[in-house]
Amino acid sequence: MNWFLISLFCAFCVATADALSKKVLRDKNEYIVVWARIGFASPFLLCLLPFIEIPKPDHTFFLILIFLVPLEATALILYMKAIKISPLSMTLPFLALTPGFLIVSSNIILGERLDSHGITGVLLTTLGAYLLNVKMTRQGILQPFKAILRERGSVYMIIVAFIYSITSNLGKLAIQHSSPLFFSATYFPFLSVILFPLLLWKNNGKIRQPLSSHFSLFILIGLLIVFSTVSHFFAVTLIEVPYFISVKRTSLLFGILYGAILFKEKNMVERLVGGMVMIAGVIVITLF
């Protein structure tokens, strides 16, 4: 199997699920879409259980979940809020900041140290973020950064990227205390159960009609989440994780293209350039 094509397929699935989610978010709240993404994926993921070895998770595994679940839930809600209120081309690229934040969180959680390549990668992702609004330099050299802060969806996604830098480490620890396939097959189903009361509360107990009105789209989104999860696992069994992450981050470019094609977003050239520079930063951080 070709790890590069599998990784690229994973990136495509993630970006497509995001684009379809944004489409549904036009007339549905983010809590419906958050739950649908994981809830509709859950039955398919649970189907993996009969075919894998079931480990015996220890106390540490469940302790990690106590911290992981609220962080993941917060990130998912902010993620959907971000793509609902702001262009895909001004939100998804900021996920490239996760490896930069990861350098800091890994130092705290796992004791890993920052090196010169990490600093270079962070600077590249920062430059890429600046280039997303580079035309605004006519109004002042700091205007591109100020424009990011004025775009609420961008701010939400920066927070998501930071949270993901923590949950990535916690997820790694959870896998070390269970197994990759077991965690992949059970984590989203568990999260969907935990989030279900929040879904009921935010929709005043009326969820049947909102879920059924876009049933086919939710099924497709759920399948895309499953495909991205399974391809993620297959890719990391074929190649080292940093190589996989570098290719998976091309989902940012797919997302920008979806923004242009499906939602008629503007300033695509500068946003594609900014996105590519941010991916270059990810590559430097993860591969060197």
DRENDO-1510 file (C-alpha; in Angstrom, 1 decimal, always signed):
<recs>
REC; n; res; u; v; w
REC; 1; MET; +0.0; +0.0; +0.0 .
REC; 2; ASN; +1.2; +3.5; -0.8 .
REC; 3; TRP; +1.4; +5.5; +2.4 .
REC; 4; PHE; +1.4; +8.9; +0.6 .
REC; 5; LEU; -1.9; +8.2; -1.3 .
REC; 6; ILE; -3.5; +6.9; +1.9 .
REC; 7; SER; -2.4; +10.0; +3.8 .
REC; 8; LEU; -3.6; +12.2; +0.9 .
REC; 9; PHE; -7.0; +10.4; +1.0 .
REC; 10; CYS; -7.2; +11.0; +4.8 .
REC; 11; ALA; -6.6; +14.8; +4.1 .
REC; 12; PHE; -9.3; +14.8; +1.4 .
REC; 13; CYS; -11.8; +13.1; +3.7 .
REC; 14; VAL; -11.2; +15.6; +6.5 .
REC; 15; ALA; -11.6; +18.6; +4.2 .
REC; 16; THR; -14.7; +17.2; +2.5 .
REC; 17; ALA; -16.3; +16.5; +5.9 .
REC; 18; ASP; -15.6; +20.1; +6.9 .
REC; 19; ALA; -17.0; +21.5; +3.6 .
REC; 20; LEU; -20.2; +19.4; +4.0 .
REC; 21; SER; -20.5; +20.4; +7.7 .
REC; 22; LYS; -20.3; +24.1; +6.7 .
REC; 23; LYS; -23.1; +23.5; +4.2 .
REC; 24; VAL; -25.3; +22.0; +6.9 .
REC; 25; LEU; -24.4; +24.8; +9.3 .
REC; 26; ARG; -26.2; +27.3; +7.1 .
REC; 27; ASP; -29.5; +26.2; +8.8 .
REC; 28; LYS; -28.4; +24.0; +11.7 .
REC; 29; ASN; -26.7; +24.9; +14.9 .
REC; 30; GLU; -23.2; +23.8; +15.7 .
REC; 31; TYR; -24.2; +21.3; +18.4 .
REC; 32; ILE; -26.3; +19.3; +15.9 .
REC; 33; VAL; -23.4; +19.1; +13.5 .
REC; 34; VAL; -20.8; +18.3; +16.1 .
REC; 35; TRP; -22.8; +15.4; +17.4 .
REC; 36; ALA; -23.7; +14.2; +13.9 .
REC; 37; ARG; -20.1; +14.1; +12.8 .
REC; 38; ILE; -19.2; +11.7; +15.6 .
REC; 39; GLY; -22.6; +10.1; +16.2 .
REC; 40; PHE; -23.1; +9.0; +12.7 .
REC; 41; ALA; -19.5; +7.7; +12.5 .
REC; 42; SER; -19.9; +5.7; +15.7 .
REC; 43; PRO; -21.8; +2.7; +14.4 .
REC; 44; PHE; -19.3; +2.2; +11.7 .
REC; 45; LEU; -16.3; +2.5; +14.0 .
REC; 46; LEU; -17.8; +0.1; +16.5 .
REC; 47; CYS; -18.0; -2.5; +13.7 .
REC; 48; LEU; -14.2; -2.7; +13.9 .
REC; 49; LEU; -14.3; -4.1; +17.4 .
REC; 50; PRO; -15.0; -7.8; +16.4 .
REC; 51; PHE; -11.9; -7.7; +14.2 .
REC; 52; ILE; -9.4; -6.3; +16.7 .
REC; 53; GLU; -7.8; -7.5; +19.9 .
REC; 54; ILE; -9.5; -5.9; +22.9 .
REC; 55; PRO; -6.9; -4.6; +25.5 .
REC; 56; LYS; -7.6; -4.2; +29.2 .
REC; 57; PRO; -7.3; -0.4; +29.8 .
REC; 58; ASP; -5.7; +0.5; +33.1 .
REC; 59; HIS; -6.6; +3.3; +35.6 .
REC; 60; THR; -4.4; +5.7; +33.8 .
REC; 61; PHE; -6.4; +5.3; +30.6 .
REC; 62; PHE; -9.6; +6.3; +32.3 .
REC; 63; LEU; -7.9; +9.2; +34.1 .
REC; 64; ILE; -6.7; +10.5; +30.8 .
REC; 65; LEU; -10.2; +10.3; +29.4 .
REC; 66; ILE; -11.4; +12.5; +32.2 .
REC; 67; PHE; -9.2; +15.4; +31.0 .
REC; 68; LEU; -9.4; +14.5; +27.3 .
REC; 69; VAL; -13.2; +14.4; +26.8 .
REC; 70; PRO; -14.0; +18.0; +27.9 .
REC; 71; LEU; -11.1; +19.4; +25.9 .
REC; 72; GLU; -12.1; +17.5; +22.8 .
REC; 73; ALA; -15.8; +18.5; +23.2 .
REC; 74; THR; -14.8; +22.2; +23.5 .
REC; 75; ALA; -12.5; +21.9; +20.5 .
REC; 76; LEU; -15.2; +20.3; +18.3 .
REC; 77; ILE; -17.8; +22.9; +19.2 .
REC; 78; LEU; -15.4; +25.8; +18.6 .
REC; 79; TYR; -14.3; +24.1; +15.3 .
REC; 80; MET; -17.9; +24.1; +14.1 .
REC; 81; LYS; -18.6; +27.6; +15.3 .
REC; 82; ALA; -15.5; +28.8; +13.4 .
REC; 83; ILE; -16.4; +27.3; +10.0 .
REC; 84; LYS; -20.0; +28.4; +10.5 .
REC; 85; ILE; -19.3; +32.1; +10.9 .
REC; 86; SER; -16.1; +32.5; +8.9 .
REC; 87; PRO; -14.8; +31.4; +5.5 .
REC; 88; LEU; -13.1; +28.0; +5.3 .
REC; 89; SER; -10.1; +29.8; +3.8 .
REC; 90; MET; -9.8; +32.0; +6.9 .
REC; 91; THR; -10.3; +29.2; +9.5 .
REC; 92; LEU; -8.9; +25.8; +8.4 .
REC; 93; PRO; -5.3; +27.1; +7.7 .
REC; 94; PHE; -5.0; +27.9; +11.4 .
REC; 95; LEU; -5.0; +24.2; +12.2 .
REC; 96; ALA; -1.4; +24.3; +10.9 .
REC; 97; LEU; -0.5; +26.1; +14.2 .
REC; 98; THR; -1.1; +22.9; +16.1 .
REC; 99; PRO; +2.5; +21.5; +15.6 .
REC; 100; GLY; +3.8; +24.8; +16.8 .
REC; 101; PHE; +1.7; +24.7; +20.0 .
REC; 102; LEU; +2.6; +21.0; +20.2 .
REC; 103; ILE; +6.2; +21.9; +20.8 .
REC; 104; VAL; +5.2; +23.8; +23.9 .
REC; 105; SER; +2.7; +21.3; +25.2 .
REC; 106; SER; +5.0; +18.3; +24.4 .
REC; 107; ASN; +7.7; +20.0; +26.5 .
REC; 108; ILE; +5.3; +20.3; +29.4 .
REC; 109; ILE; +3.5; +17.0; +29.1 .
REC; 110; LEU; +6.1; +14.7; +27.6 .
REC; 111; GLY; +9.4; +16.6; +28.4 .
REC; 112; GLU; +10.3; +17.1; +24.7 .
REC; 113; ARG; +12.6; +20.0; +24.0 .
REC; 114; LEU; +12.4; +22.9; +21.4 .
REC; 115; ASP; +15.2; +23.0; +18.8 .
REC; 116; SER; +16.2; +25.3; +16.0 .
REC; 117; HIS; +14.0; +23.4; +13.4 .
REC; 118; GLY; +11.0; +23.9; +15.7 .
REC; 119; ILE; +11.6; +27.6; +15.9 .
REC; 120; THR; +12.0; +27.8; +12.1 .
REC; 121; GLY; +8.7; +25.9; +11.6 .
REC; 122; VAL; +6.9; +28.1; +14.0 .
REC; 123; LEU; +8.2; +31.2; +12.2 .
REC; 124; LEU; +7.0; +29.8; +8.9 .
REC; 125; THR; +3.5; +29.0; +10.1 .
REC; 126; THR; +3.4; +32.5; +11.6 .
REC; 127; LEU; +4.5; +34.0; +8.2 .
REC; 128; GLY; +1.8; +31.9; +6.4 .
REC; 129; ALA; -0.9; +33.2; +8.8 .
REC; 130; TYR; +0.3; +36.7; +7.9 .
REC; 131; LEU; +0.1; +36.0; +4.2 .
REC; 132; LEU; -3.5; +35.0; +4.5 .
REC; 133; ASN; -4.4; +38.7; +4.6 .
REC; 134; VAL; -1.2; +40.1; +3.0 .
REC; 135; LYS; -3.2; +42.6; +0.9 .
REC; 136; MET; -4.0; +44.5; +4.0 .
REC; 137; THR; -0.4; +45.6; +4.5 .
REC; 138; ARG; -1.4; +48.7; +2.5 .
REC; 139; GLN; -3.2; +49.8; +5.6 .
REC; 140; GLY; -0.3; +49.1; +7.9 .
REC; 141; ILE; +2.3; +46.4; +8.4 .
REC; 142; LEU; +0.4; +44.8; +11.3 .
REC; 143; GLN; -3.0; +44.9; +9.6 .
REC; 144; PRO; -2.9; +41.2; +8.5 .
REC; 145; PHE; -2.5; +40.1; +12.1 .
REC; 146; LYS; -5.2; +42.5; +13.2 .
REC; 147; ALA; -7.5; +41.2; +10.5 .
REC; 148; ILE; -7.1; +37.7; +12.0 .
REC; 149; LEU; -8.1; +39.0; +15.4 .
REC; 150; ARG; -11.2; +40.7; +13.9 .
REC; 151; GLU; -12.3; +37.4; +12.3 .
REC; 152; ARG; -14.0; +35.6; +15.1 .
REC; 153; GLY; -13.8; +32.3; +13.3 .
REC; 154; SER; -10.1; +32.6; +13.0 .
REC; 155; VAL; -9.7; +33.2; +16.7 .
REC; 156; TYR; -11.9; +30.2; +17.5 .
REC; 157; MET; -9.7; +28.0; +15.2 .
REC; 158; ILE; -6.5; +29.3; +16.8 .
REC; 159; ILE; -8.0; +28.2; +20.2 .
REC; 160; VAL; -8.9; +24.8; +18.6 .
REC; 161; ALA; -5.3; +24.4; +17.3 .
REC; 162; PHE; -4.0; +25.0; +20.8 .
REC; 163; ILE; -6.4; +22.6; +22.4 .
REC; 164; TYR; -5.5; +20.0; +19.7 .
REC; 165; SER; -1.8; +20.4; +20.8 .
REC; 166; ILE; -2.9; +19.2; +24.2 .
REC; 167; THR; -5.3; +16.5; +23.1 .
REC; 168; SER; -2.8; +15.1; +20.7 .
REC; 169; ASN; -0.5; +14.3; +23.6 .
REC; 170; LEU; -3.3; +13.0; +25.8 .
REC; 171; GLY; -4.5; +10.8; +22.9 .
REC; 172; LYS; -0.9; +9.5; +22.5 .
REC; 173; LEU; -0.9; +8.6; +26.2 .
REC; 174; ALA; -4.3; +7.0; +26.0 .
REC; 175; ILE; -3.1; +4.8; +23.1 .
REC; 176; GLN; -0.1; +3.8; +25.1 .
REC; 177; HIS; -2.4; +2.6; +27.8 .
REC; 178; SER; -4.8; +0.7; +25.4 .
REC; 179; SER; -4.1; +0.2; +21.7 .
REC; 180; PRO; -4.3; +2.3; +18.5 .
REC; 181; LEU; -7.2; +0.4; +16.9 .
REC; 182; PHE; -9.1; +0.0; +20.2 .
REC; 183; PHE; -8.9; +3.7; +20.9 .
REC; 184; SER; -9.8; +4.7; +17.3 .
REC; 185; ALA; -12.9; +2.4; +17.4 .
REC; 186; THR; -14.2; +3.4; +20.8 .
REC; 187; TYR; -13.2; +7.1; +21.4 .
REC; 188; PHE; -15.7; +8.8; +19.1 .
REC; 189; PRO; -18.6; +6.5; +20.2 .
REC; 190; PHE; -17.8; +7.2; +23.8 .
REC; 191; LEU; -17.6; +11.0; +23.1 .
REC; 192; SER; -21.0; +10.9; +21.2 .
REC; 193; VAL; -22.6; +9.4; +24.3 .
REC; 194; ILE; -21.1; +12.0; +26.6 .
REC; 195; LEU; -22.2; +14.9; +24.2 .
REC; 196; PHE; -25.7; +13.6; +23.7 .
REC; 197; PRO; -27.2; +15.4; +26.8 .
REC; 198; LEU; -25.6; +18.6; +25.6 .
REC; 199; LEU; -27.2; +18.1; +22.2 .
REC; 200; LEU; -30.6; +17.6; +23.9 .
REC; 201; TRP; -30.2; +20.7; +26.1 .
REC; 202; LYS; -29.1; +23.0; +23.3 .
REC; 203; ASN; -32.0; +21.9; +21.1 .
REC; 204; ASN; -34.7; +21.9; +23.9 .
REC; 205; GLY; -35.0; +18.1; +23.5 .
REC; 206; LYS; -36.0; +18.4; +19.8 .
REC; 207; ILE; -33.4; +16.6; +17.8 .
REC; 208; ARG; -35.3; +14.1; +15.6 .
REC; 209; GLN; -36.3; +16.6; +13.0 .
REC; 210; PRO; -32.9; +18.5; +12.8 .
REC; 211; LEU; -31.1; +15.2; +12.4 .
REC; 212; SER; -33.5; +13.6; +9.9 .
REC; 213; SER; -33.7; +16.7; +7.7 .
REC; 214; HIS; -30.1; +16.2; +6.6 .
REC; 215; PHE; -29.9; +12.5; +7.2 .
REC; 216; SER; -28.1; +11.6; +4.0 .
REC; 217; LEU; -25.6; +14.4; +4.4 .
REC; 218; PHE; -24.9; +13.3; +8.0 .
REC; 219; ILE; -24.4; +9.7; +6.9 .
REC; 220; LEU; -21.9; +10.9; +4.3 .
REC; 221; ILE; -20.1; +13.1; +6.9 .
REC; 222; GLY; -20.0; +10.2; +9.3 .
REC; 223; LEU; -18.5; +7.9; +6.7 .
REC; 224; LEU; -15.9; +10.5; +5.8 .
REC; 225; ILE; -14.9; +10.7; +9.5 .
REC; 226; VAL; -14.7; +6.9; +9.5 .
REC; 227; PHE; -12.6; +6.8; +6.4 .
REC; 228; SER; -10.3; +9.5; +7.8 .
REC; 229; THR; -9.9; +7.6; +11.0 .
REC; 230; VAL; -9.2; +4.3; +9.4 .
REC; 231; SER; -6.8; +5.7; +6.8 .
REC; 232; HIS; -5.0; +7.6; +9.6 .
REC; 233; PHE; -4.4; +4.3; +11.3 .
REC; 234; PHE; -3.3; +2.5; +8.1 .
REC; 235; ALA; -0.9; +5.3; +7.2 .
REC; 236; VAL; +0.9; +5.4; +10.5 .
REC; 237; THR; +1.4; +1.6; +10.3 .
REC; 238; LEU; +3.1; +2.1; +6.9 .
REC; 239; ILE; +5.2; +5.2; +7.6 .
REC; 240; GLU; +6.5; +7.3; +10.5 .
REC; 241; VAL; +4.0; +9.7; +12.0 .
REC; 242; PRO; +5.7; +12.9; +11.1 .
REC; 243; TYR; +5.6; +12.1; +7.4 .
REC; 244; PHE; +1.9; +11.2; +7.7 .
REC; 245; ILE; +1.1; +14.5; +9.5 .
REC; 246; SER; +3.0; +16.5; +6.9 .
REC; 247; VAL; +0.8; +15.1; +4.1 .
REC; 248; LYS; -2.4; +15.1; +6.1 .
REC; 249; ARG; -2.1; +18.9; +6.6 .
REC; 250; THR; -2.8; +19.3; +2.9 .
REC; 251; SER; -6.4; +19.1; +4.1 .
REC; 252; LEU; -5.9; +22.9; +4.7 .
REC; 253; LEU; -5.4; +23.4; +0.9 .
REC; 254; PHE; -8.3; +21.1; +0.1 .
REC; 255; GLY; -10.4; +23.2; +2.5 .
REC; 256; ILE; -9.3; +26.5; +0.8 .
REC; 257; LEU; -10.2; +25.1; -2.6 .
REC; 258; TYR; -13.6; +24.0; -1.3 .
REC; 259; GLY; -14.1; +27.5; +0.0 .
REC; 260; ALA; -13.5; +28.9; -3.4 .
REC; 261; ILE; -15.6; +26.4; -5.4 .
REC; 262; LEU; -18.5; +25.8; -3.1 .
REC; 263; PHE; -18.8; +29.0; -1.1 .
REC; 264; LYS; -17.4; +31.5; -3.6 .
REC; 265; GLU; -14.8; +32.8; -1.0 .
REC; 266; LYS; -12.5; +35.6; -2.2 .
REC; 267; ASN; -8.7; +36.4; -2.1 .
REC; 268; MET; -7.9; +32.7; -2.9 .
REC; 269; VAL; -4.4; +33.3; -4.3 .
REC; 270; GLU; -3.0; +34.9; -1.1 .
REC; 271; ARG; -4.8; +32.3; +1.0 .
REC; 272; LEU; -3.4; +29.4; -1.0 .
REC; 273; VAL; +0.1; +30.9; -0.7 .
REC; 274; GLY; -0.4; +31.5; +3.0 .
REC; 275; GLY; -1.7; +27.9; +3.4 .
REC; 276; MET; +1.3; +26.4; +1.6 .
REC; 277; VAL; +3.7; +28.4; +3.7 .
REC; 278; MET; +2.0; +27.2; +6.8 .
REC; 279; ILE; +2.2; +23.6; +5.6 .
REC; 280; ALA; +5.9; +24.2; +4.9 .
REC; 281; GLY; +6.2; +25.2; +8.6 .
REC; 282; VAL; +4.4; +22.0; +9.6 .
REC; 283; ILE; +6.9; +20.0; +7.5 .
REC; 284; VAL; +9.9; +21.6; +9.1 .
REC; 285; ILE; +8.5; +21.0; +12.6 .
REC; 286; THR; +7.5; +17.4; +12.0 .
REC; 287; LEU; +10.3; +16.1; +9.7 .
REC; 288; PHE; +13.5; +17.7; +11.0 .
</recs>
